[in-house]
Amino acid sequence: MKVLLISANALKVPYPVYPLGLDYVAGALGSGYNVKTVDVNDFASPAGLTEAIRDFSPDFAGVSIRNIDNTDTINSRDFLGEYQNLVHRIRENSRALVILGGSGFTIFPREFMRALDADYGIVGEGEKLPLLLQALENNGNVQSLPGIITKETTDIIYEPWGKEIKRCFSPESSPVKFYLARGGMLNLQTKRGCPFRCSYCTYPHIEGRRMRFFPPREVAREARKLQDAGAGYIFITDSAFNADYDHSLEVAQSFLEAGISIPWGGFFAPTVPPGGYYKKLALAGLSHVEFGTESLSAAILKNLQKPFAAEDVFAAHDQALAAGIHIAHYFLFGGPGESAATLRETLDNVEKISRSVFFFFCGIRIYPHTALYEIALREGQITARQNLLQPVFYRSPAITDREIMQKVESSAAGRFNWIIGAGENKALKVLPKLYERGFTGPLWEHLIS
């Protein structure tokens, strides 16, 4: 049976993201199927994708939906229309059954099933795909499979994958060349699951709250494959690489033993690290840390259910900076309890942080299965029947978006390392030119004056 796996994410700002999830789905399928992976970014025009679908003539088409929208209140846009066009193209050029999956789909499974008129969907991890295909081939009961849904499914079972997880990375058959030519960034995962309870975050719903660690030496072997394939930079996609300090240090040590010589980075929680933590990671090649700081107001950090205080952020930043690592902090304004006073507190505290890039976002996207959703529901900002597939952002009753933007823009005036919103204009002006010159990695460190 022929299985076509399609990465539907066409978002390239600030840089394109390699479709790591499809490598794991291909690994789960193994040699029992004729598998082909394609990426919409790999085609200069829709005609190229049409030809690929016709030539392969798949029996099943698995569509991975990563991004629902660009999560930007300033220049908000969703991608539903693009996904509808993609499914229509599959229908027109093959007889394949359409199966949806991916992190974005897992957040809105019913909505995407209806909007895209798909045949089946997989919530959670894509390793469940072989179970669905086997049931279809053997006329089995699809409805009894955890995480497998149809348009008629009423009760969805969200259950983390508890069996083997195997990545199939093949430079010859994956869309790796596209990403090597545009920043040279390839992705890696060291664990699944997130133990934190941040009020707005979907990671625990998608992957579960219990961390499932990949053996450090296995992670290092995968990193070496990426390096040998030509990657110039590795981005670790864990919700927070340092959610477990011991495991992350073991991964770094395994990188050293495996001869990983290219730089790498990832998302980190700005919690107080053990002594020498970032220096040890830097010795193993860590070059970029992206902190999910969100606020530097004590009240807002509590409301967002963050596992750290402002003092912890300063401690984590200082240790990473002392290790010679490039640092970025991400902020989310306008959440529950945000006011002119809490915003001022955060902006004043930002001034205490040196040598960093700051990404500021106004308004927090509301997703189901989060504490923020329940807050918005209680406050009447949304209704239980409301379709949130179209971007909806939480609005603090104490301060307007316009007031937030005015205050942040005033503080950011003349500073290139203060990026408001998705930073599309600045990123589009700077990054492509640097990539054309052979630079690799996220490159936001070049915004630091």
PyMOL commands that set and color helices and strands:
alter all, ss='L'
color gray80, all
select helices_A, chain A and resi 20-32+40-42+46-56+80-93+103-107+109-116+126-137+142-144+176-180+203-207+216-228+241-243+245-258+277-283+298-303+310-322+340-350+371-378+401-412+424-436+444-447
alter helices_A, ss='H'
color red, helices_A
select strands_A, chain A and resi 2-7+34-39+60-64+97-101+120-122+148-149+185-188+191-192+212-213+233-236+264-268+286-294+326-333+357-362+364-365+393-394+418-420
alter strands_A, ss='S'
color yellow, strands_A
deselect
rebuild
show_as cartoon
